[in-house]
Each structure stands twice: as C-alpha cells, then as structure tokens.
Amino acid sequence: MAGHSHWANIKRKKEKEDKKRAVQFTRAAKQILSAIREGGPNPEINSALRAAIEFALSVHMPKDNIDRLIKKAKGELDSGQMYSGIYEAYGPGKVPMLIEILTDNLNRTVNDLRSILAEAGGALADKGAVMWQFKEYGAIKFKPERNEQQINLDECILEILELGDIYDVVYGELCTVLLDKKNVASIAAKIEKLGYKILFAGRVFWKEDGKKVENEQLESVSKLLETLEELREVQNIWW
C-alpha cells in the first residue's frame, strides 16, 4: 500500500506540474499572438514580441514551438481569417471586466463567453457599460532587478521616471510603467539598456477608481478568470 500511495502522490504531482506547464504555454502563446497583432512579427523592431518570446523561453516552451507559432500567427493575420475585439462583461457581484479575444469563429467564441460568464453569475454587458471605467495605456513590466541583481525600489523608480514621457510607475512584485502606447517601443528599449529584463510590453486597460474586489467575491472572480484564460481565443482580461 505504501508503494501504491507513493506512486499516487508522484502521479498527482506530475499531473499538477503538467497542468501548470500547459497554462504557462497557453499564456505565452497568447502574449506572442497579441504582440504580433499590435506590432508585427519581427522581434527586432517589436519590443512587445521580444518580451513575449523571452517569457515563452522562461517557461521552457521549445524554440521550435515559438517559431511555428510566429509563422502561424503571421499567416493567419495576412490571410485575414482572424477576428479580434474587446467584449465588456460583468463577473460575480457585478465586477466589471474587459475581455479581449482573437478568434477564427466569432459566434462560437461569443457563445462560449456567454456560457462561462452565466455559470459564474456574470454576463456580457452592453457596449459602453463597462469601458468607461477603464483607461487605455501602454505598459512595460519588469522586475526591479538590474542585470539580475536586486536594487533599491526607490532608486529603480526614480531612474525610470527620469526617462521622461511616463505617466506613472506602479510597483509590487513587478514594476509596471504606464505611458502613452505610442511610446512603448522607444521607452522599452531605454529600459533594456539600463539593464532591466522586460517581461511585458504592450497595451493595458487600467481601472481608474482603484476599488478592490471584496474578499467574499475574490474566490468566485478568480475561478472565473481561470476558466476564461483556458479559452484559446481569450487574449487578455482586465478587471
């Protein structure tokens, strides 16, 4: 029995790791697709794509997979087969959300969104009902580490602000630089020259009021986000 139990524990651990890897690969693929859609398939001139590839490599996605994904994405975009858009929605407790999709079958994807939201106690919202609560920014995210060495957070923020053309720096586990989206590529290049490793460069929708979700709603919202993120067509969720 002990051997059987040990095997069962190993199996459960492996299944958990496989699921985590699958989620990371899906997230990496979405970042690559989003970056290509925003700035094209050339990582030398597309800092968002460069950051997305770095993230994919960091979660051990094989380089061949990344190359195939870029070629596939470029072909789909060139052929005009894909539909993109942002859908406004309410999650549990009327939590406002923006859901960005990229799909080759719009009706199927919208029906999937409706079904998932309804099961969680939410719904798609009318156009304009949610969007007004968010503001679109360019965003660059990185760890407060220069050349992989931890540095003083205040020093890091001051150094970034001195680059100019920046609205704000929001910090936590990562530093998030908010700026005009047309300046993302140029500022990202300057941040890289300072020795920081960029983990994300692109656009975000930032909820302006800063209200936090109540604890009793957080678990339900988190479960909904996990389910939505499993949909291949869902590229980003802001809430």
Secondary structure as the mmCIF struct_conf table of DSSP 4:
data_model
#
loop_
_struct_conf.conf_type_id
_struct_conf.id
_struct_conf.beg_label_comp_id
_struct_conf.beg_label_asym_id
_struct_conf.beg_label_seq_id
_struct_conf.end_label_comp_id
_struct_conf.end_label_asym_id
_struct_conf.end_label_seq_id
HELX_RH_AL_P HELX_RH_AL_P1 ALA A 2 GLY A 39
BEND BEND1 PRO A 41 PRO A 41
TURN_TY1_P TURN_TY1_P1 PRO A 43 ILE A 45
HELX_RH_AL_P HELX_RH_AL_P2 SER A 47 SER A 58
TURN_TY1_P TURN_TY1_P2 VAL A 59 HIS A 60
HELX_RH_AL_P HELX_RH_AL_P3 LYS A 63 SER A 79
TURN_TY1_P TURN_TY1_P3 GLY A 80 GLY A 80
STRN STRN1 TYR A 83 TYR A 90
HELX_RH_3T_P HELX_RH_3T_P1 PRO A 92 LYS A 94
STRN STRN2 PRO A 96 THR A 103
BEND BEND2 ASP A 104 ASP A 104
HELX_RH_AL_P HELX_RH_AL_P4 LEU A 106 GLU A 119
TURN_TY1_P TURN_TY1_P4 ALA A 120 GLY A 121
STRN STRN3 ALA A 123 LEU A 124
TURN_TY1_P TURN_TY1_P5 LYS A 127 VAL A 130
HELX_RH_3T_P HELX_RH_3T_P2 MET A 131 GLN A 133
STRN STRN4 PHE A 134 PHE A 142
BEND BEND3 PRO A 144 PRO A 144
STRN STRN5 GLU A 145 ARG A 146
TURN_TY1_P TURN_TY1_P6 ASN A 147 GLU A 148
STRN STRN6 GLN A 149 GLN A 150
HELX_RH_AL_P HELX_RH_AL_P5 LEU A 153 LEU A 161
TURN_TY1_P TURN_TY1_P7 GLU A 162 LEU A 163
BEND BEND4 GLY A 164 ASP A 165
STRN STRN7 ASP A 168 TYR A 171
BEND BEND5 GLY A 172 LEU A 174
STRN STRN8 CYS A 175 LEU A 179
HELX_RH_3T_P HELX_RH_3T_P3 LYS A 181 ASN A 183
HELX_RH_AL_P HELX_RH_AL_P6 VAL A 184 LYS A 193
TURN_TY1_P TURN_TY1_P8 LEU A 194 GLY A 195
STRN STRN9 ILE A 198 LYS A 207
BEND BEND6 GLU A 208 ASP A 209
HELX_LH_PP_P HELX_LH_PP_P1 LYS A 211 GLU A 214
HELX_RH_AL_P HELX_RH_AL_P7 ASN A 215 GLU A 229
TURN_TY1_P TURN_TY1_P9 GLU A 230 GLU A 230
BEND BEND7 LEU A 231 LEU A 231
TURN_TY1_P TURN_TY1_P10 ARG A 232 GLU A 233
STRN STRN10 VAL A 234 TRP A 238
#
